[in-house]
Amino acid sequence: MCRACNYTIHAAQHHFGWDNSIAPVQRVSPGESVLYHCHDSSAGQLGPQSTVADVAALDFGRINPVSGPVWIEGAEPGDALKITLDSFAPQPAASGRGWGWTANIPGFGLLADQFTEAALISWDFDPATMAPAMWSKEGRVPLKPFTGTIGNALAEPGLHSVVPPRRVGGNLDIRDLSAGTELWLPVEVAGALFSVGDTHAAQGDGEVCGTAIESPMDVVLTFDLVKDARLKMPRFRTPGPVTRHLDAKGYEVTTGVGPDLMAGARDAVAGMVDLLCATRGMPAVEAYMLASTCGDLRISEIVDMPNWVVSFYFPRAVFE
């Protein structure tokens, strides 16, 4: 429980998709803090005891629930909503342990054409220490909780899918939207109508298989308002280094080179899957899912035409 929070948004107070006609569940003034009880991205369809059959049966109409919306007093189109991400606390399972899941969902992910069968990994971790979580018997993934989906309502009327990121935020899946970060989002409707969800225990840059360590979290946010900011896209400020938790042992890196960034990204990730299979004896789909939780997809070069370089960094700390 957040003793300093002004309000609590409960797990039942959520919605699917962005729609500026959804009534706000709370009115919040700039300077106030709110505790959100956020679902995992499956809205509870998957849990610690789930099986691969449950992945295949997922209802995509219930994917990425976001808690809210809240009305920010004084927010008008053209303003920017400033959100300080104060803290993240895992919601323990019945066992008292933190939990999460990573899945290969058919038809979803960067290499969906190569990985067509459902797969599922369940994670168990200490919610108090947030020590690295075990992957099989030989690896540990460092944890860094953050929110994948965070945004304001769009100006356009009607229901808009929560799956793609948008100019007002949404499903950004930026792992550095973690505790201590400050985020600015454009406001397009009166009150902003802000919502948040899709919390993760860890993710690599790119979320290449389409899922990270999907984990329900309690999130504390503080709101401020920047009048007439005329912000066109989200921006954020981190409180310090963003890679140090994975840097200690160096990286294995694969690349993709060519005139198409998407093709280069696919080649870099496929190369890492092949490398992990060859060096660790892992099944390909497990290597793909593991890479999604902790590996980083980066544009290394985009000026030496006609070919660009995309690199995939896998932290050796997971295995050492």
Backbone bond lengths (Angstrom), bond angles and torsions (degrees), N, CA, C in turn:
res aa  C-N    CA-C-N  psi(-1)  N-CA   C-N-CA  omega(-1)  CA-C   N-CA-C  phi
1 M - - - 1.469 - - 1.525 109.63 -
2 C 1.300 115.91 140.55 1.466 121.27 179.07 1.522 108.68 -96.11
3 R 1.330 116.53 107.41 1.463 120.70 -176.82 1.525 112.10 -67.20
4 A 1.347 116.07 -28.48 1.462 119.16 -176.42 1.521 112.96 -91.27
5 C 1.333 117.69 -3.02 1.467 119.99 -176.78 1.518 111.42 -74.84
6 N 1.310 115.24 144.82 1.459 120.71 178.60 1.523 112.33 -82.97
7 Y 1.350 116.28 -30.62 1.464 120.58 -176.51 1.521 109.44 -145.18
8 T 1.346 115.06 161.58 1.459 122.48 173.37 1.521 108.84 -125.62
9 I 1.330 116.12 131.09 1.460 121.65 172.89 1.521 106.73 -104.26
10 H 1.327 116.26 114.64 1.458 121.48 -173.19 1.522 111.52 -80.98
11 A 1.328 115.71 162.22 1.463 120.84 -175.73 1.524 112.43 -58.38
12 A 1.330 117.12 -32.58 1.464 119.77 -179.58 1.523 112.71 -69.46
13 Q 1.329 116.81 -16.89 1.467 120.55 -177.04 1.532 109.75 -92.40
14 H 1.318 115.06 71.11 1.456 120.45 -178.19 1.525 109.60 -135.72
15 H 1.325 114.65 169.14 1.460 120.37 178.67 1.518 109.07 -149.16
16 F 1.345 116.51 169.77 1.458 122.85 -177.85 1.523 108.61 -121.76
17 G 1.323 117.35 115.92 1.452 121.16 -178.67 1.522 111.65 92.73
18 W 1.350 115.04 162.56 1.469 121.89 -178.72 1.515 109.45 -99.84
19 D 1.319 116.63 127.39 1.466 121.68 -178.78 1.522 107.38 -153.23
20 N 1.329 116.65 116.24 1.463 119.09 -175.40 1.519 114.10 -74.20
21 S 1.353 116.40 2.42 1.464 118.93 174.59 1.529 112.42 -94.61
22 I 1.346 117.56 -4.63 1.465 120.53 177.72 1.527 109.15 -69.88
23 A 1.307 116.32 128.74 1.466 120.50 -177.58 1.526 110.34 -69.32
24 P 1.324 117.79 138.24 1.466 119.98 177.98 1.519 111.28 -66.30
25 V 1.337 115.98 146.40 1.460 121.18 178.88 1.519 111.19 -91.07
26 Q 1.341 117.12 -13.31 1.460 121.07 -179.68 1.525 109.05 -160.20
27 R 1.321 116.98 148.20 1.459 122.36 172.42 1.522 107.95 -106.37
28 V 1.328 116.40 130.35 1.464 122.52 -172.32 1.521 108.59 -127.72
29 S 1.323 116.61 138.17 1.459 121.32 177.47 1.524 110.65 -95.21
30 P 1.337 118.07 148.89 1.465 119.98 174.05 1.526 111.21 -52.72
31 G 1.322 115.92 138.01 1.459 121.84 -177.21 1.516 113.54 95.59
32 E 1.328 117.85 -10.97 1.468 120.62 -179.03 1.527 110.94 -92.80
33 S 1.344 114.56 156.27 1.465 122.16 -178.87 1.519 109.97 -114.21
34 V 1.325 115.36 148.65 1.458 121.77 -176.33 1.524 109.24 -133.67
35 L 1.329 116.04 135.26 1.454 122.94 172.86 1.525 108.85 -96.08
36 Y 1.328 116.72 125.05 1.463 122.75 178.64 1.522 109.78 -111.52
37 H 1.324 116.84 129.72 1.457 122.13 170.25 1.526 106.90 -93.78
38 C 1.326 117.30 100.99 1.458 122.02 -172.78 1.529 112.04 -97.76
39 H 1.322 115.26 136.38 1.463 120.59 172.59 1.527 110.43 -72.06
40 D 1.339 115.97 164.44 1.463 119.54 165.60 1.531 107.93 -72.81
41 S 1.336 116.28 172.28 1.460 119.32 -172.72 1.524 113.95 -69.39
42 S 1.325 117.93 -12.83 1.468 119.77 176.68 1.521 112.45 -91.29
43 A 1.326 117.04 -0.47 1.473 121.88 -176.84 1.522 111.44 59.33
44 G 1.326 116.04 35.96 1.460 119.75 177.56 1.514 114.60 85.36
45 Q 1.331 118.08 2.99 1.464 119.27 177.62 1.533 111.19 -69.69
46 L 1.332 116.68 -27.77 1.454 121.14 176.02 1.524 109.11 -114.55
47 G 1.320 116.12 145.77 1.456 121.16 -179.13 1.508 110.18 -148.23
48 P 1.332 117.53 -174.25 1.471 121.21 -176.22 1.528 113.96 -58.05
49 Q 1.317 118.39 -26.85 1.459 121.00 -177.24 1.525 113.26 -103.20
50 S 1.314 118.12 10.41 1.464 120.89 -176.30 1.528 111.63 -68.76
51 T 1.332 115.22 159.16 1.463 122.86 178.53 1.527 109.55 -121.96
52 V 1.328 114.56 173.98 1.470 119.93 178.54 1.525 110.70 -58.61
53 A 1.317 117.41 -33.28 1.473 120.33 178.90 1.527 110.95 -60.16
54 D 1.318 117.75 -33.25 1.459 120.88 178.89 1.532 111.17 -69.02
55 V 1.332 117.17 -32.43 1.467 120.36 176.30 1.521 109.82 -64.25
56 A 1.319 116.31 -46.67 1.462 120.64 -179.45 1.522 112.21 -63.08
57 A 1.334 116.85 -24.90 1.468 121.01 -176.90 1.525 113.21 -95.79
58 L 1.333 118.68 6.34 1.465 121.27 -177.58 1.521 111.91 -55.61
59 D 1.321 115.42 136.36 1.462 122.69 173.82 1.524 107.39 -90.59
60 F 1.340 117.59 108.09 1.449 120.24 -176.70 1.518 112.89 -70.70
61 G 1.303 117.67 -12.16 1.455 120.21 173.10 1.517 112.77 -72.27
62 R 1.335 116.84 -11.18 1.461 121.97 -179.93 1.525 112.08 -116.25
63 I 1.318 117.23 23.02 1.459 121.71 -179.55 1.532 109.97 -88.12
64 N 1.317 116.08 143.33 1.467 123.86 176.49 1.530 114.05 56.35
65 P 1.328 117.53 58.33 1.466 118.80 173.39 1.524 110.04 -65.69
66 V 1.315 116.38 141.38 1.468 120.70 177.23 1.525 108.70 -119.98
67 S 1.321 115.99 137.28 1.461 122.30 -177.25 1.527 109.70 -84.16
68 G 1.318 116.06 135.02 1.453 122.17 -176.10 1.518 109.51 128.82
69 P 1.359 116.74 -153.45 1.466 125.81 1.01 1.530 112.34 -83.03
70 V 1.337 114.81 159.87 1.460 119.39 172.05 1.526 109.04 -112.32
71 W 1.309 114.40 146.52 1.460 123.47 177.96 1.533 108.14 -93.41
72 I 1.315 116.66 124.20 1.463 121.25 178.28 1.524 108.14 -96.11
73 E 1.306 116.50 115.58 1.459 121.28 -176.89 1.535 110.77 -58.44
74 G 1.328 115.45 129.98 1.462 121.78 176.74 1.510 114.92 87.86
75 A 1.342 118.67 -7.71 1.458 120.90 -178.72 1.520 110.63 -73.59
76 E 1.322 116.72 130.76 1.458 123.16 179.93 1.528 109.15 -134.73
77 P 1.336 117.07 157.59 1.466 119.20 176.68 1.524 111.58 -53.09
78 G 1.331 115.63 135.88 1.462 121.62 -176.20 1.513 113.35 99.60
79 D 1.343 117.03 -18.97 1.468 120.51 176.00 1.535 109.52 -79.39
80 A 1.314 115.81 171.61 1.459 121.89 171.05 1.525 108.20 -121.82
81 L 1.315 115.85 135.63 1.465 121.42 174.04 1.517 108.08 -92.02
82 K 1.324 116.60 122.82 1.462 121.41 176.53 1.520 108.17 -98.84
83 I 1.332 115.45 125.93 1.462 121.78 -179.52 1.515 108.76 -118.97
84 T 1.321 116.89 123.28 1.460 120.97 171.72 1.517 108.09 -97.61
85 L 1.328 116.16 121.83 1.461 121.27 179.94 1.523 107.53 -85.60
86 D 1.322 116.37 99.39 1.461 121.80 -171.03 1.522 113.47 -77.38
87 S 1.342 117.35 -47.00 1.464 118.35 -175.00 1.521 111.05 -161.69
88 F 1.350 114.03 158.71 1.462 122.93 175.98 1.523 107.79 -132.83
89 A 1.313 117.66 131.56 1.464 122.52 177.97 1.526 109.06 -132.83
90 P 1.337 118.68 122.07 1.462 120.49 179.46 1.526 111.65 -61.69
91 Q 1.321 115.38 144.34 1.461 121.10 172.53 1.529 107.22 -89.37
92 P 1.331 118.46 111.21 1.469 120.19 -174.56 1.527 112.28 -64.83
93 A 1.321 115.09 152.18 1.457 121.71 170.66 1.520 109.03 -74.75
94 A 1.335 116.55 -179.62 1.463 120.81 179.79 1.523 111.87 -58.88
95 S 1.320 116.46 -26.67 1.459 121.65 179.82 1.524 112.71 -74.38
96 G 1.342 116.64 -12.28 1.451 121.16 -174.75 1.513 113.47 90.06
97 R 1.334 117.25 -4.79 1.449 122.79 -179.47 1.529 110.55 -91.97
98 G 1.330 115.25 152.26 1.444 119.17 169.75 1.516 109.64 -70.31
99 W 1.331 116.49 152.69 1.458 118.43 -177.64 1.531 110.37 -148.64
100 G 1.310 114.29 163.21 1.449 120.45 176.59 1.515 109.73 -167.86
101 W 1.311 116.15 178.00 1.460 120.28 178.97 1.525 109.98 -144.71
102 T 1.327 114.41 151.91 1.461 123.11 172.00 1.516 106.57 -129.84
103 A 1.322 117.11 133.92 1.466 120.01 -176.24 1.516 111.23 -136.56
104 N 1.316 114.68 149.39 1.452 120.45 162.62 1.515 106.60 -96.42
105 I 1.324 116.04 114.15 1.462 122.31 -177.06 1.519 107.66 -102.69
106 P 1.334 118.53 118.32 1.465 120.22 -177.08 1.529 112.07 -52.21
107 G 1.330 115.47 133.25 1.451 121.44 179.60 1.504 114.43 86.88
108 F 1.339 118.11 0.00 1.457 122.61 -174.47 1.522 109.23 -128.07
109 G 1.327 117.47 141.41 1.454 121.05 177.70 1.524 112.04 112.10
110 L 1.332 116.11 163.34 1.453 122.26 -174.59 1.528 112.12 -63.96
111 L 1.328 117.55 -34.64 1.466 121.88 -178.73 1.525 110.67 -112.97
112 A 1.323 115.81 40.96 1.474 120.40 -176.12 1.521 112.17 -59.33
113 D 1.325 117.44 -31.57 1.467 120.12 -179.76 1.515 112.15 -72.03
114 Q 1.341 117.00 -21.12 1.460 121.00 -179.47 1.524 112.86 -95.00
115 F 1.344 116.57 -23.03 1.466 121.23 -178.32 1.530 107.83 -123.89
116 T 1.311 115.46 91.54 1.470 121.57 -170.38 1.520 113.76 -99.21
117 E 1.337 117.43 -7.37 1.456 120.46 -178.84 1.527 110.50 -104.50
118 A 1.328 115.57 145.87 1.468 120.36 178.67 1.530 110.28 -67.03
119 A 1.321 114.96 146.59 1.467 121.67 175.63 1.520 107.94 -148.92
120 L 1.331 116.58 156.00 1.461 120.86 -174.91 1.521 110.28 -149.17
121 I 1.333 115.41 134.43 1.463 122.86 171.19 1.526 107.77 -122.67
122 S 1.326 117.83 131.14 1.463 122.32 175.57 1.526 108.85 -102.01
123 W 1.323 115.82 141.41 1.456 122.33 -177.17 1.529 109.84 -114.94
124 D 1.320 115.02 146.69 1.457 122.94 178.02 1.523 107.26 -133.95
125 F 1.342 117.42 130.69 1.462 119.37 -179.15 1.520 110.48 -151.03
126 D 1.327 115.45 165.76 1.460 122.39 -179.87 1.529 108.58 -82.18
127 P 1.335 119.50 113.98 1.469 120.51 -177.20 1.513 113.25 -71.02
128 A 1.329 117.09 -16.35 1.465 119.91 -179.70 1.522 111.64 -82.96
129 T 1.333 116.88 -46.13 1.463 120.34 -176.81 1.518 112.90 -92.93
130 M 1.329 117.78 -23.24 1.470 123.06 -174.62 1.526 110.50 52.41
131 A 1.327 116.01 38.43 1.462 120.88 175.19 1.522 109.43 -65.46
132 P 1.338 117.54 156.44 1.469 119.61 -179.97 1.519 112.21 -49.85
133 A 1.329 115.62 141.79 1.459 121.24 -175.91 1.520 110.43 -93.41
134 M 1.333 116.03 140.45 1.459 121.42 -177.55 1.525 111.62 -69.01
135 W 1.329 114.31 134.52 1.465 122.14 167.99 1.521 106.42 -111.97
136 S 1.313 117.25 112.59 1.454 121.59 -177.70 1.534 109.26 54.65
137 K 1.331 118.16 -138.68 1.455 121.67 -177.08 1.521 113.08 -103.95
138 E 1.347 117.55 -7.40 1.455 118.01 -169.05 1.515 115.04 -125.64
139 G 1.296 119.55 -4.51 1.453 119.97 -175.89 1.512 112.73 -131.97
140 R 1.333 115.88 153.78 1.454 122.24 176.32 1.529 108.50 -134.74
141 V 1.325 115.86 128.62 1.461 120.81 -178.58 1.525 109.07 -100.48
142 P 1.346 118.10 121.42 1.469 120.22 175.88 1.527 110.38 -61.47
143 L 1.320 116.51 141.53 1.456 121.90 -176.57 1.527 111.08 -100.28
144 K 1.319 115.41 142.63 1.456 122.01 177.80 1.530 107.06 -151.22
145 P 1.344 117.76 89.04 1.456 120.35 -175.75 1.533 112.54 -62.37
146 F 1.322 114.91 143.40 1.464 120.28 176.81 1.522 108.71 -161.08
147 T 1.316 115.53 172.18 1.455 120.48 178.07 1.519 109.96 -105.44
148 G 1.327 115.74 128.98 1.452 120.13 -179.68 1.516 113.48 -81.41
149 T 1.331 116.73 -35.76 1.465 120.65 -176.22 1.521 109.51 -120.31
150 I 1.329 115.69 122.88 1.457 121.36 -175.89 1.521 107.22 -156.23
151 G 1.341 117.75 122.72 1.453 116.93 -175.86 1.509 114.36 -174.64
152 N 1.324 113.73 175.23 1.458 123.75 176.60 1.525 109.87 -105.43
153 A 1.334 116.08 166.99 1.457 121.09 177.34 1.523 110.52 -72.15
154 L 1.318 115.75 147.61 1.461 122.43 176.22 1.525 111.20 -79.50
155 A 1.328 115.31 155.21 1.469 119.67 177.09 1.524 111.57 -69.23
156 E 1.338 116.88 -33.57 1.464 119.95 -177.94 1.521 110.52 -66.62
157 P 1.339 117.92 134.67 1.469 120.17 -179.98 1.521 111.83 -71.06
158 G 1.319 115.13 165.16 1.449 121.43 176.42 1.512 112.72 94.79
159 L 1.331 114.35 177.15 1.463 121.63 -177.95 1.525 109.92 -89.52
160 H 1.337 116.45 128.54 1.455 122.68 179.70 1.527 108.60 -119.11
161 S 1.318 116.82 136.89 1.462 121.89 -176.88 1.514 111.33 -56.72
162 V 1.324 115.04 144.09 1.460 121.30 177.75 1.530 111.86 -84.85
163 V 1.330 117.84 -8.20 1.465 120.57 -173.85 1.527 113.25 -68.71
164 P 1.349 120.63 -50.61 1.468 117.61 -177.18 1.523 113.39 -82.55
165 P 1.337 117.04 149.72 1.471 119.66 170.84 1.521 109.51 -69.57
166 R 1.338 115.32 157.75 1.458 119.80 -176.15 1.529 110.35 -141.11
167 R 1.325 115.98 173.46 1.472 120.59 -176.64 1.518 112.24 -66.12
168 V 1.331 117.94 -20.62 1.462 121.53 178.31 1.534 111.56 -100.30
169 G 1.321 115.98 14.63 1.460 120.43 -178.36 1.510 110.24 109.65
170 G 1.314 116.41 -132.76 1.457 119.95 -178.61 1.515 111.13 97.28
171 N 1.320 115.98 -143.82 1.463 121.96 -173.71 1.530 110.33 -80.86
172 L 1.329 115.96 68.95 1.458 122.09 -175.53 1.524 112.62 -72.92
173 D 1.319 117.61 -35.60 1.468 122.85 -179.66 1.527 112.14 51.59
174 I 1.323 116.19 44.80 1.457 122.39 175.52 1.520 108.01 -97.45
175 R 1.328 116.70 113.57 1.468 119.01 -172.16 1.522 112.84 -65.03
176 D 1.336 118.13 -17.35 1.460 120.14 -178.65 1.524 112.95 -87.01
177 L 1.319 118.03 6.41 1.462 121.16 169.85 1.524 107.62 -83.56
178 S 1.322 114.03 62.67 1.462 123.66 -174.43 1.528 109.10 -115.03
179 A 1.323 116.18 -174.84 1.463 120.80 -174.54 1.527 111.08 -58.22
180 G 1.334 115.12 131.77 1.451 122.06 179.08 1.509 114.50 96.69
181 T 1.325 117.86 -16.81 1.467 121.47 -179.52 1.527 110.21 -76.15
182 E 1.324 115.42 146.13 1.459 122.83 174.07 1.527 108.57 -111.46
183 L 1.309 116.39 129.71 1.463 123.23 -175.44 1.520 109.88 -121.40
184 W 1.336 116.14 135.79 1.456 121.56 175.10 1.526 108.95 -113.97
185 L 1.337 116.33 130.77 1.459 121.96 -179.68 1.528 110.47 -124.88
186 P 1.336 118.26 139.24 1.462 120.32 174.65 1.527 111.47 -63.18
187 V 1.319 116.17 143.60 1.464 122.59 174.76 1.522 108.32 -104.47
188 E 1.346 116.82 127.54 1.470 120.75 -178.74 1.516 113.73 -117.51
189 V 1.348 117.00 -12.45 1.464 120.11 178.92 1.527 108.57 -134.25
190 A 1.313 116.24 156.21 1.460 120.36 177.68 1.524 110.02 -56.90
191 G 1.336 116.05 133.57 1.463 121.38 179.43 1.510 114.31 83.61
192 A 1.320 117.65 -6.82 1.478 124.53 -179.95 1.530 112.82 69.34
193 L 1.354 117.55 -43.07 1.467 122.89 -177.44 1.533 110.55 54.87
194 F 1.315 114.34 67.45 1.460 123.37 -174.47 1.529 111.56 -87.01
195 S 1.352 115.67 141.27 1.464 121.87 175.15 1.522 109.96 -141.24
196 V 1.346 115.79 158.93 1.463 120.62 -177.64 1.530 109.65 -147.77
197 G 1.335 116.37 149.99 1.468 120.51 177.53 1.511 111.83 179.55
198 D 1.353 116.62 -157.52 1.461 122.49 176.05 1.521 110.62 55.72
199 T 1.323 117.25 51.69 1.459 121.14 -176.96 1.528 111.21 -79.06
200 H 1.340 114.61 149.39 1.457 122.17 -177.09 1.524 109.87 -130.21
201 A 1.336 115.99 151.60 1.461 120.73 171.51 1.519 111.45 -88.31
202 A 1.326 117.59 -24.21 1.465 122.19 176.70 1.515 108.51 -169.05
203 Q 1.341 115.08 155.36 1.462 120.81 175.80 1.519 109.10 -163.76
204 G 1.310 117.36 145.84 1.451 121.49 170.43 1.519 110.02 -86.67
205 D 1.334 117.17 157.45 1.456 120.60 175.83 1.524 109.46 -63.82
206 G 1.313 115.79 120.90 1.456 121.65 -178.16 1.518 112.96 114.77
207 E 1.346 117.38 -29.27 1.469 121.80 -177.18 1.530 109.57 41.97
208 V 1.330 116.19 57.69 1.449 121.88 -160.62 1.528 115.15 -64.79
209 C 1.326 119.32 -30.08 1.465 118.66 178.78 1.522 111.95 -89.35
210 G 1.346 116.50 -2.31 1.461 120.29 177.89 1.508 114.28 100.06
211 T 1.344 116.86 -13.65 1.461 120.81 175.81 1.521 108.98 -135.15
212 A 1.325 115.91 156.97 1.457 122.82 176.94 1.532 107.22 -114.69
213 I 1.334 118.79 -144.82 1.464 119.91 166.38 1.523 104.59 -91.35
214 E 1.323 115.28 93.48 1.460 122.67 -175.53 1.527 108.21 -75.53
215 S 1.331 116.59 121.05 1.465 119.75 -169.60 1.526 110.00 -148.53
216 P 1.331 119.27 130.51 1.464 120.49 177.26 1.529 110.86 -68.90
217 M 1.318 115.70 138.98 1.462 120.85 -175.75 1.526 111.00 -138.04
218 D 1.332 114.91 153.21 1.463 121.68 165.56 1.527 107.08 -95.86
219 V 1.322 115.74 124.84 1.457 121.46 -172.34 1.525 109.48 -120.87
220 V 1.324 116.76 132.53 1.465 121.79 176.04 1.526 108.60 -109.69
221 L 1.327 115.89 126.12 1.459 123.18 -179.46 1.522 109.87 -126.45
222 T 1.327 115.85 145.99 1.459 121.79 173.60 1.526 108.27 -119.22
223 F 1.344 116.02 136.44 1.458 121.26 -173.68 1.524 112.11 -109.46
224 D 1.327 114.23 143.03 1.458 122.19 170.01 1.524 107.98 -140.24
225 L 1.304 115.99 167.51 1.454 121.02 -174.68 1.524 109.34 -129.26
226 V 1.338 116.16 133.30 1.467 122.07 174.62 1.527 106.35 -112.33
227 K 1.321 117.20 110.06 1.455 121.57 -175.04 1.535 110.79 -72.01
228 D 1.323 114.53 140.76 1.463 122.70 173.47 1.530 112.02 50.62
229 A 1.325 116.99 43.42 1.463 121.13 -177.28 1.523 112.54 -75.49
230 R 1.329 116.70 -27.71 1.469 122.51 -179.62 1.531 111.77 55.55
231 L 1.308 115.20 40.08 1.464 121.45 178.78 1.522 109.14 -75.74
232 K 1.322 117.18 133.60 1.458 120.61 -177.40 1.523 113.13 -94.59
233 M 1.307 116.71 -29.25 1.459 121.93 -177.23 1.525 108.99 -143.32
234 P 1.339 118.39 160.74 1.469 119.82 176.66 1.530 111.40 -60.75
235 R 1.321 114.88 148.87 1.457 120.72 169.31 1.522 107.46 -142.53
236 F 1.342 116.53 159.80 1.463 118.84 -179.65 1.512 110.79 -149.72
237 R 1.335 114.57 162.56 1.464 123.74 -179.95 1.520 108.15 -128.22
238 T 1.345 116.44 125.46 1.463 119.44 179.30 1.528 109.82 -91.06
239 P 1.331 117.90 154.64 1.468 120.55 -178.14 1.520 113.82 -81.79
240 G 1.323 117.57 -7.27 1.463 120.20 -177.21 1.505 110.29 178.76
241 P 1.339 119.10 -161.04 1.475 122.33 -179.14 1.523 111.54 -58.15
242 V 1.328 115.44 149.27 1.459 119.18 -176.73 1.522 113.36 -115.23
243 T 1.330 119.06 -6.41 1.463 120.63 -178.16 1.513 113.93 -118.16
244 R 1.326 118.53 -8.41 1.459 120.46 -169.80 1.522 112.89 -59.10
245 H 1.334 118.15 -30.26 1.460 120.00 -177.42 1.529 112.39 -67.28
246 L 1.333 118.71 -12.89 1.459 121.73 179.74 1.526 113.09 -117.20
247 D 1.317 118.52 -3.56 1.456 121.83 -169.88 1.527 115.12 -82.45
248 A 1.318 118.85 -16.54 1.469 121.68 -164.19 1.519 114.21 -56.31
249 K 1.315 118.49 -36.69 1.461 121.28 -174.37 1.525 113.08 -109.19
250 G 1.338 117.50 6.75 1.459 119.39 -178.86 1.519 112.35 81.70
251 Y 1.325 115.91 -170.15 1.460 121.60 -172.81 1.521 111.42 -137.53
252 E 1.314 115.42 152.45 1.455 122.42 160.27 1.529 106.04 -96.52
253 V 1.336 117.48 136.37 1.462 120.24 -173.45 1.525 109.84 -132.78
254 T 1.321 115.73 130.71 1.461 122.54 172.25 1.518 108.15 -116.35
255 T 1.331 117.03 157.15 1.464 120.01 -175.31 1.520 111.73 -130.27
256 G 1.339 113.86 161.92 1.450 122.81 168.67 1.518 107.13 -128.52
257 V 1.325 117.66 132.06 1.458 122.36 -175.83 1.517 109.51 -127.99
258 G 1.337 116.96 127.77 1.455 120.22 178.89 1.516 111.64 166.87
259 P 1.338 118.10 -176.64 1.460 121.78 -174.51 1.529 114.75 -83.73
260 D 1.328 117.89 -2.34 1.467 121.49 -177.01 1.526 109.22 -123.09
261 L 1.344 117.15 119.64 1.470 120.15 -176.75 1.522 112.18 -63.88
262 M 1.326 117.95 -38.02 1.463 119.61 -179.86 1.524 110.60 -66.28
263 A 1.323 116.41 -44.13 1.467 118.95 177.38 1.522 110.49 -62.65
264 G 1.337 117.14 -39.57 1.454 120.32 177.56 1.515 111.84 -62.58
265 A 1.335 117.25 -40.79 1.456 121.33 178.18 1.522 110.83 -62.67
266 R 1.323 116.17 -43.31 1.466 119.95 179.20 1.531 110.53 -63.18
267 D 1.331 116.65 -42.58 1.462 119.48 -179.49 1.527 111.47 -64.66
268 A 1.338 116.37 -40.36 1.466 119.68 -179.48 1.528 110.86 -64.14
269 V 1.341 117.17 -43.27 1.463 120.35 -179.33 1.529 110.90 -69.78
270 A 1.330 116.64 -42.74 1.462 119.54 178.08 1.529 110.89 -61.03
271 G 1.330 115.88 -37.21 1.459 119.47 176.90 1.511 112.58 -63.30
272 M 1.353 116.69 -38.43 1.459 119.62 178.42 1.524 111.03 -69.70
273 V 1.319 117.79 -39.20 1.465 120.26 176.11 1.526 109.50 -58.13
274 D 1.335 116.59 -46.38 1.466 120.25 179.15 1.533 110.92 -61.36
275 L 1.345 116.80 -41.70 1.465 120.40 -178.85 1.526 111.10 -64.27
276 L 1.336 117.71 -44.71 1.464 120.93 179.97 1.529 111.10 -65.05
277 C 1.322 116.38 -37.55 1.466 119.14 177.42 1.530 110.69 -64.31
278 A 1.331 115.93 -42.13 1.462 120.14 -176.55 1.520 112.66 -72.14
279 T 1.341 116.74 -37.49 1.468 119.61 -173.36 1.521 113.43 -94.99
280 R 1.332 117.65 -24.32 1.467 120.16 -177.10 1.520 113.31 -114.49
281 G 1.329 117.02 -5.48 1.461 119.64 -179.39 1.511 113.40 67.95
282 M 1.322 117.22 28.31 1.460 121.33 -176.51 1.524 111.17 -88.29
283 P 1.327 118.61 146.08 1.458 120.35 168.28 1.526 109.63 -60.62
284 A 1.307 117.25 145.65 1.460 121.01 -173.70 1.523 112.68 -59.02
285 V 1.313 118.47 -41.42 1.464 119.77 -177.13 1.524 110.79 -68.29
286 E 1.331 117.55 -32.37 1.461 119.45 176.66 1.531 110.70 -70.34
287 A 1.324 117.45 -38.75 1.461 120.28 176.01 1.525 110.56 -62.04
288 Y 1.309 117.03 -40.43 1.468 123.20 178.74 1.523 110.78 -62.27
289 M 1.325 116.93 -46.95 1.465 120.21 -179.32 1.527 111.35 -68.53
290 L 1.339 117.43 -41.11 1.453 120.22 178.54 1.528 110.50 -61.66
291 A 1.313 117.16 -43.34 1.464 121.00 178.35 1.522 111.39 -58.16
292 S 1.317 117.24 -34.40 1.460 120.96 -179.52 1.516 112.66 -67.48
293 T 1.340 116.74 -28.17 1.468 120.26 -176.22 1.519 113.79 -84.79
294 C 1.362 118.07 -19.39 1.464 117.77 -171.85 1.520 114.74 -147.11
295 G 1.322 119.49 -10.11 1.458 121.78 179.89 1.517 111.57 -90.45
296 D 1.330 116.50 153.07 1.463 121.58 -174.92 1.525 111.53 -117.26
297 L 1.317 115.16 124.87 1.457 122.74 176.06 1.519 108.24 -93.15
298 R 1.336 117.52 124.48 1.462 121.15 -174.08 1.530 111.07 -133.82
299 I 1.314 115.79 145.53 1.458 121.04 167.97 1.525 106.82 -83.78
300 S 1.319 116.89 114.45 1.456 120.53 -178.08 1.528 112.38 -90.37
301 E 1.349 116.23 -30.57 1.472 119.73 -177.81 1.518 108.94 -155.93
302 I 1.340 116.29 131.49 1.458 121.09 -177.69 1.531 112.43 -139.66
303 V 1.342 116.33 25.10 1.471 120.15 -177.55 1.528 113.84 -124.30
304 D 1.317 118.51 -16.00 1.460 120.54 -175.05 1.525 110.45 -92.98
305 M 1.323 115.24 71.72 1.459 120.77 -176.13 1.533 111.55 -60.32
306 P 1.346 117.08 148.79 1.460 125.96 11.13 1.525 114.41 -93.94
307 N 1.337 118.59 4.25 1.463 120.01 -174.75 1.519 111.70 -113.10
308 W 1.328 115.58 142.37 1.456 122.97 177.65 1.530 108.64 -114.41
309 V 1.335 116.34 161.53 1.468 121.03 -178.88 1.523 109.95 -120.13
310 V 1.315 115.67 124.68 1.466 122.76 172.78 1.523 107.29 -113.82
311 S 1.343 116.76 134.56 1.464 121.15 -178.54 1.524 110.19 -120.77
312 F 1.326 115.48 147.13 1.462 120.40 174.10 1.517 108.44 -118.28
313 Y 1.339 115.71 119.26 1.458 123.57 -176.74 1.528 109.75 -100.93
314 F 1.313 116.88 119.79 1.469 120.91 175.36 1.526 108.73 -110.67
315 P 1.343 118.34 122.60 1.472 120.92 -175.55 1.525 112.75 -73.71
316 R 1.322 116.15 123.44 1.454 120.26 179.66 1.528 112.00 -67.11
317 A 1.328 117.12 -18.20 1.475 120.78 178.79 1.524 112.13 -58.61
318 V 1.310 117.45 -23.71 1.479 120.00 179.55 1.519 111.01 -62.54
319 F 1.334 117.31 -33.52 1.457 121.27 -175.33 1.517 113.72 -107.71
320 E 1.327 118.81 -10.79 1.471 120.61 -174.15 1.512 112.46 -112.13
